[in-house]
Amino acid sequence: MASTRADIPPEAPALLTIDLAALRKNYRKIKALTKNAVCAAVVKADAYGVGARRAVEVLADEGCDTFFIATLDEARVVRQVAPQSTLYGLGGLLPGTEALYAEIDLRPILGSLEEIEDWAAFARERGERFPAALHIDTGMNRLGLRAVDLEKLINPPSPLEDFDVSLVMSHLACSDEPDNPRNETQRQTFETLRAMLETAPASLANSGGVFLGPAFHYDVVRPGIALYGGRATKLGREAMDPVVHLEGRILQIKQAEPGETVGYGATHMLKRTTRIAIVAAGYADGYIRALSSSDARDGAVVFIGEHEAPILGRVSMDLIAVDVTGLPQELVVRGAFVELLGHHVGVDDLATIAGTIGYEILTNLGQRYHRIYVDE
């Protein structure tokens, strides 16, 4: 995809192509599924490695006007692109940051009594009812208010009287497992606990929650990984379009004989005469070391045209070696591009081989790639 474009500089060792048209399609798919709820977007971690500035531009163009981020720096990027959007901070409220939130109209998601007291005190001091969200812990045991905290909040005088609660939310722990009974348990707990508060819009569904059905959608859904082409559930029925396409260039081609080894640690011994292509990508670029192969296990595969080529040996910092024995010689040439991630090898395919999740693959993509954004 786009690897033959004339504007790719000859010195670019690898190419990261972001398909903004696919991002648009994924947002539309989710919006169609959740038509009775506001379809927000999680754009933290540089929009899962895609690039927050461009992602927010595209999503705003599609009508998205509510975004979730993790840090103040991320919020400032969104504010530059979508100044009128509703913006929520998932990371909680650090002491002394209240004015920084208010300055850019960032709504903190408050998950403790201390945070609530600080935000209420700031609102009283300024004489304004600054909006904020409340995060209820329904069983994840990360950030969030527990039932005992809510009981303290409902008795007057309550600090909730000093600001506007614009959203009440919680987070599903097992939404990637549609049949897991914990999903319904958390939903019922959310119903019970939010009923203790005055009526406010509610949000429970992350990407996986979107596909659990309307009972989980409430007023606001907040997809993340599904927008960027990752699999939101282990069943993988949602069929999102791939957004990220990663290609590395062939630096050298060589032949090695049976009994020789490839890469650090000599973990992969060749059993036949093998043609090897050395490709410019490695764990410094986010192509993680867990994708390596050895005599004991198969690693990732890459594609050259329509031809599969397995990795040989360990992924190193800047390089990988792949087996191109038997592949057409006109395709395997110095400077040619090799697909590491894209239409043939999905982000979740790599994650499965590496024993991790698509989130880690996407958010670890490095900054050394030459980036191209394409949009129909």
LUMSEKOL-433766 format. One record per residue (C-alpha): residue in one letter; x, y, z. Coordinates in steps of 0.05 Angstrom, whole numbers, padded with zeros to 5 digits, always signed. Layout:
AXYZ...
This chain:
M+00000+00000+00000A+00031+00065-00024S+00100+00034-00023T+00115+00052-00095R+00098+00126-00086A+00150+00173-00115D+00151+00217-00053I+00182+00163-00009P+00253+00187+00004P+00307+00138-00018E+00339+00138+00051A+00275+00115+00086P+00290+00047+00117A+00217+00032+00133L+00149+00059+00117L+00088+00068+00162T+00025+00082+00122I-00037+00104+00160D-00101+00092+00123L-00147+00148+00146A-00203+00123+00101A-00203+00058+00141L-00206+00099+00205R-00267+00135+00177K-00300+00069+00159N-00287+00039+00228Y-00317+00100+00262R-00379+00096+00217K-00387+00021+00232I-00386+00034+00307K-00431+00095+00302A-00482+00054+00263L-00482+00001+00318T-00491+00052+00373K-00538+00100+00340N-00576+00115+00405A-00511+00136+00441V-00459+00189+00430C-00400+00155+00395A-00338+00185+00426A-00266+00166+00410V-00207+00147+00454V-00145+00181+00425K-00095+00170+00481A-00024+00145+00468D-00020+00186+00404A-00085+00154+00380Y-00057+00085+00393G+00006+00102+00353V-00033+00126+00292G-00020+00200+00305A-00070+00238+00348R-00070+00302+00307R-00089+00269+00242A-00136+00219+00276V-00175+00275+00312E-00180+00314+00247V-00211+00255+00212L-00257+00235+00269A-00281+00306+00279D-00296+00309+00204E-00339+00247+00214G-00379+00283+00268C-00343+00259+00330D-00344+00314+00382T-00325+00277+00446F-00254+00252+00459F-00219+00215+00515I-00145+00223+00530A-00098+00203+00586T-00052+00263+00598L-00053+00338+00595D-00003+00338+00537E-00050+00294+00497A-00107+00341+00514R-00070+00401+00487V-00060+00367+00420V-00134+00351+00415R-00152+00423+00434Q-00110+00450+00377V-00147+00407+00327A-00217+00406+00356P-00224+00467+00400Q-00299+00461+00411S-00300+00387+00428T-00318+00356+00494L-00255+00328+00524Y-00246+00279+00582G-00182+00261+00619L-00178+00187+00637G-00116+00194+00681G-00151+00225+00742L-00133+00291+00774L-00063+00302+00801P-00057+00352+00859G-00046+00423+00835T-00069+00411+00763E-00140+00438+00770A-00125+00504+00736L-00089+00468+00679Y-00152+00427+00665A-00197+00488+00668E-00150+00528+00623I-00162+00481+00564D-00233+00460+00582L-00211+00389+00599R-00260+00351+00642P-00224+00307+00693I-00252+00238+00707L-00253+00237+00782G-00243+00169+00815S-00230+00184+00888L-00258+00226+00944E-00193+00266+00946E-00199+00284+00873I-00271+00304+00881E-00255+00348+00941D-00198+00382+00903W-00242+00396+00842A-00299+00421+00886A-00253+00467+00924F-00225+00495+00859A-00295+00507+00832R-00315+00543+00897E-00252+00586+00895R-00265+00606+00822G-00340+00614+00831E-00354+00570+00771R-00388+00502+00763F-00334+00467+00723P-00358+00401+00694A-00325+00334+00710A-00339+00260+00703L-00344+00209+00759H-00311+00141+00752I-00344+00084+00789D-00304+00021+00803T-00349-00037+00786G-00298-00092+00796M-00235-00074+00757N-00199-00049+00819R-00160+00004+00783L-00183+00077+00785G-00253+00091+00810L-00301+00104+00868R-00325+00045+00908A-00394+00038+00939V-00369+00062+01007D-00343+00126+00974L-00410+00139+00940E-00446+00132+01006K-00403+00189+01034L-00418+00232+00973I-00494+00228+00976N-00500+00257+01046P-00503+00333+01049P-00462+00375+01048S-00433+00340+00988P-00375+00366+00946L-00416+00345+00885E-00459+00406+00897D-00401+00451+00876F-00391+00427+00804D-00430+00395+00747V-00426+00320+00739S-00428+00314+00664L-00416+00239+00659V-00416+00177+00703M-00373+00121+00677S-00341+00054+00692H-00295+00007+00654L-00306-00066+00634A-00252-00115+00653C-00271-00172+00606S-00307-00141+00547D-00260-00177+00499E-00294-00241+00523P-00367-00234+00502D-00390-00296+00540N-00355-00277+00605P-00409-00269+00660R-00368-00214+00692N-00392-00167+00638E-00464-00171+00660T-00443-00171+00733Q-00406-00105+00722R-00465-00076+00684Q-00512-00092+00740T-00464-00063+00791F-00459-00001+00749E-00535+00005+00749T-00538-00002+00824L-00482+00047+00840R-00499+00102+00791A-00571+00101+00818M-00541+00129+00883L-00523+00193+00846E-00565+00246+00814T-00582+00232+00741A-00525+00243+00693P-00506+00214+00625A-00473+00146+00632S-00416+00109+00596L-00394+00037+00604A-00375+00010+00535N-00303+00010+00510S-00289-00023+00442G-00308-00092+00468G-00369-00065+00503V-00395-00036+00438F-00403-00107+00412L-00438-00132+00475G-00502-00100+00452P-00548-00040+00468A-00554-00056+00542F-00481-00035+00549H-00483+00027+00506Y-00518+00077+00553D-00509+00150+00533V-00436+00150+00510V-00393+00095+00480R-00318+00105+00478P-00284+00058+00428G-00208+00057+00422I-00173-00004+00393A-00230-00020+00344L-00224+00048+00312Y-00152+00033+00293G-00165-00035+00264G-00151-00079+00324R-00194-00136+00347A-00240-00115+00403T-00262-00185+00423K-00228-00252+00422L-00282-00277+00375G-00260-00226+00324R-00328-00221+00291E-00328-00146+00286A-00285-00143+00221M-00254-00074+00228D-00212-00047+00171P-00136-00046+00181V-00111+00025+00192V-00037+00014+00201H+00009-00015+00146L+00082-00025+00162E+00136-00042+00111G+00211-00051+00119R+00262-00047+00063I+00309-00103+00043L+00380-00082+00057Q+00418-00144+00035I+00406-00214+00007K+00452-00272+00022Q+00456-00348+00021A+00473-00392+00080E+00484-00466+00086P+00455-00522+00130G+00484-00521+00201E+00495-00445+00200T+00456-00402+00249V+00421-00336+00243G+00421-00277+00291Y+00439-00264+00363G+00446-00324+00408A+00450-00372+00349T+00380-00395+00367H+00358-00414+00296M+00400-00466+00259L+00387-00474+00184K+00367-00543+00159R+00376-00529+00085T+00411-00481+00038T+00373-00417+00052R+00365-00351+00017I+00361-00296+00070A+00336-00224+00063I+00358-00174+00117V+00302-00123+00130A+00308-00055+00162A+00262-00059+00223G+00271-00082+00295Y+00250-00075+00366A+00273-00002+00368D+00217+00010+00318G+00165-00028+00359Y+00172-00093+00320I+00181-00128+00386R+00231-00182+00403A+00177-00232+00421L+00164-00240+00346S+00231-00277+00339S+00237-00349+00317S+00283-00405+00341D+00294-00479+00333A+00240-00487+00387R+00186-00441+00360D+00161-00407+00298G+00161-00331+00298A+00125-00279+00256V+00120-00280+00181V+00126-00223+00131F+00099-00217+00060I+00135-00199-00004G+00080-00188-00054E+00033-00247-00042H+00089-00292-00016E+00099-00310+00057A+00169-00307+00087P+00182-00330+00158I+00229-00293+00206L+00295-00328+00220G+00325-00321+00289R+00318-00263+00337V+00290-00195+00322S+00347-00146+00336M+00346-00072+00349D+00346-00049+00277L+00342-00112+00234I+00306-00177+00221A+00325-00235+00177V+00272-00271+00135D+00273-00335+00094V+00261-00318+00021T+00282-00386-00007G+00241-00401-00070L+00210-00333-00075P+00212-00298-00143Q+00279-00265-00150E+00249-00204-00184L+00210-00189-00119V+00268-00201-00071V+00315-00145-00089R+00355-00094-00049G+00312-00035-00031A+00245-00071-00041F+00191-00065+00012V+00168-00122+00056E+00100-00122+00090L+00109-00130+00165L+00039-00108+00185G-00021-00095+00141H-00070-00133+00098H-00035-00201+00102V-00009-00196+00173G-00058-00162+00220V-00040-00127+00285D-00074-00183+00324D-00037-00236+00284L+00028-00206+00308A+00001-00199+00379T-00018-00273+00381I+00052-00295+00359A+00084-00248+00410G+00038-00271+00466T+00010-00201+00476I-00048-00158+00453G-00058-00112+00393Y-00056-00051+00438E+00017-00064+00454I+00036-00074+00382L+00003-00010+00358T+00026+00035+00415N+00098+00012+00409L+00107+00031+00336G+00168+00076+00335Q+00185+00144+00307R+00239+00124+00257Y+00190+00104+00203H+00175+00149+00144R+00101+00163+00155I+00050+00171+00100Y-00024+00187+00111V-00072+00166+00057D-00146+00184+00054E-00198+00169+00000
